[in-house]
Amino acid sequence: MDDALFDRILVPIASPDDAEETARAIRPHLDSDTTLIVTHVTRGTAAETTIKTGRDQFAGATYERFVDILYRDDIQFEWATLKGREVAEALVDAIDMVEATLVAFTPRDMDTWERVITGDPGGKLIREADVPVMVFPNQQT
């Protein structure tokens, strides 16, 4: 398998609890010298996705929970808070902006109505991303 695939992994997280679940799911699969581009999407009004490098207050707490579980000296972390109208659209736009080679996430716990209302962001991301997408099972019991 091409090692470059795991060079720059875009990891979307929605909340501190989601950050913990995602970090625990991907932790066993990480190699050294990987860069994790940890993202959180906030609602935007403009047609284009914007990216803010750094942490706002909510995203900062979410990022801290993620890194507390995954911190290792051989893994690099980048933080990107995205602003976009739709979560999946913002993530697809960000793939090129941050030069991601892979997207990895755990599915959000949503019922059928929530998926209809939100347009199933995970499914849309899988269909529209121009890099491979890995979906790790949610280990929450």
Wavefront OBJ file of the C-alpha trace (Angstrom):
o trace
v 0.000 0.000 0.000
v 1.170 3.532 -0.713
v 2.663 5.010 2.478
v 1.902 8.530 1.212
v -1.783 7.780 1.763
v -1.275 8.185 5.526
v 0.950 11.297 5.378
v -1.734 13.949 6.023
v -4.993 12.723 7.527
v -7.946 15.093 7.803
v -9.889 14.221 10.974
v -13.222 16.021 11.486
v -14.509 16.226 15.050
v -17.807 17.737 16.163
v -17.599 17.970 19.964
v -15.388 16.957 22.884
v -17.199 13.598 23.181
v -16.885 12.994 19.441
v -13.194 13.961 19.648
v -12.630 11.309 22.307
v -14.484 8.589 20.365
v -12.632 9.437 17.145
v -9.228 9.562 18.829
v -9.760 6.181 20.475
v -10.921 4.653 17.183
v -7.975 5.817 15.078
v -5.207 5.552 17.707
v -4.297 1.891 16.987
v -3.933 2.583 13.269
v -1.487 5.504 13.296
v 2.084 5.255 12.077
v 4.964 7.508 13.001
v 5.521 10.664 10.954
v 1.802 11.082 10.290
v 0.284 14.558 10.335
v -3.248 14.768 11.695
v -5.184 17.794 10.479
v -7.875 18.035 13.124
v -10.897 20.035 12.003
v -14.074 21.395 13.484
v -16.754 22.948 11.259
v -18.750 25.970 12.400
v -21.785 27.358 10.606
v -20.930 29.982 8.006
v -23.113 32.109 5.773
v -20.872 32.646 2.764
v -20.944 30.324 -0.230
v -17.241 29.533 0.154
v -15.585 27.558 2.921
v -13.075 29.518 4.954
v -10.352 28.118 7.155
v -8.942 29.596 10.333
v -5.755 28.053 11.596
v -5.844 27.926 15.354
v -8.453 27.356 17.993
v -11.576 29.210 18.996
v -12.977 28.529 22.485
v -15.312 25.615 21.656
v -13.004 24.078 19.076
v -10.108 24.471 21.512
v -11.831 22.291 24.132
v -12.677 19.766 21.428
v -9.093 19.737 20.133
v -7.672 19.374 23.643
v -9.733 16.244 24.310
v -8.499 14.777 21.014
v -4.810 15.476 21.601
v -4.953 14.297 25.243
v -5.731 10.810 23.942
v -3.467 10.791 20.885
v -0.389 12.783 21.843
v 2.833 11.137 20.716
v 6.174 12.703 19.821
v 6.171 11.069 16.388
v 2.783 12.475 15.259
v 2.310 16.052 14.095
v -0.918 17.953 14.745
v -2.419 20.799 12.745
v -5.649 22.579 13.741
v -8.118 23.954 11.230
v -11.441 25.457 12.233
v -13.640 25.541 9.128
v -16.548 27.843 8.487
v -19.080 26.632 5.927
v -22.775 26.315 5.178
v -22.738 22.495 5.211
v -20.380 20.242 7.164
v -19.655 17.777 4.343
v -19.184 20.554 1.787
v -16.750 22.385 4.086
v -14.755 19.192 4.648
v -14.584 18.383 0.930
v -13.375 21.944 0.256
v -10.776 21.644 3.028
v -9.188 18.506 1.568
v -7.386 20.552 -1.088
v -6.781 23.551 1.195
v -4.852 21.473 3.733
v -3.427 18.996 1.186
v -4.962 15.979 2.937
v -4.147 12.526 1.569
v -6.899 10.746 3.531
v -10.005 11.553 5.593
v -10.738 9.504 8.730
v -13.745 9.794 11.017
v -16.228 7.921 13.178
v -19.905 8.230 12.202
v -22.061 10.532 14.276
v -24.940 9.004 16.185
v -27.931 10.255 14.160
v -31.414 8.903 13.737
v -33.136 8.701 10.333
v -34.836 12.094 10.661
v -31.580 13.830 11.578
v -29.936 12.294 8.505
v -32.792 13.531 6.305
v -32.607 17.042 7.765
v -28.813 17.332 7.655
v -28.392 15.533 4.338
v -26.268 12.746 5.892
v -22.930 14.593 6.128
v -20.889 11.384 6.500
v -22.393 9.780 3.406
v -21.963 12.961 1.397
v -18.322 13.233 2.479
v -17.669 9.639 1.387
v -19.295 10.216 -2.023
v -17.726 13.604 -2.797
v -14.194 13.459 -1.375
v -11.429 13.199 -3.945
v -9.178 11.281 -1.526
v -9.887 7.977 0.231
v -12.169 8.133 3.277
v -11.818 5.702 6.187
v -14.794 5.303 8.489
v -13.958 3.752 11.843
v -16.736 2.139 13.864
v -17.918 4.056 16.866
v -16.787 2.009 19.876
v -19.190 3.685 22.293
v -21.309 1.166 24.172
l 1 2 3 4 5 6 7 8 9 10 11 12 13 14 15 16 17 18 19 20 21 22 23 24 25 26 27 28 29 30 31 32 33 34 35 36 37 38 39 40 41 42 43 44 45 46 47 48 49 50 51 52 53 54 55 56 57 58 59 60 61 62 63 64 65 66 67 68 69 70 71 72 73 74 75 76 77 78 79 80 81 82 83 84 85 86 87 88 89 90 91 92 93 94 95 96 97 98 99 100 101 102 103 104 105 106 107 108 109 110 111 112 113 114 115 116 117 118 119 120 121 122 123 124 125 126 127 128 129 130 131 132 133 134 135 136 137 138 139 140 141
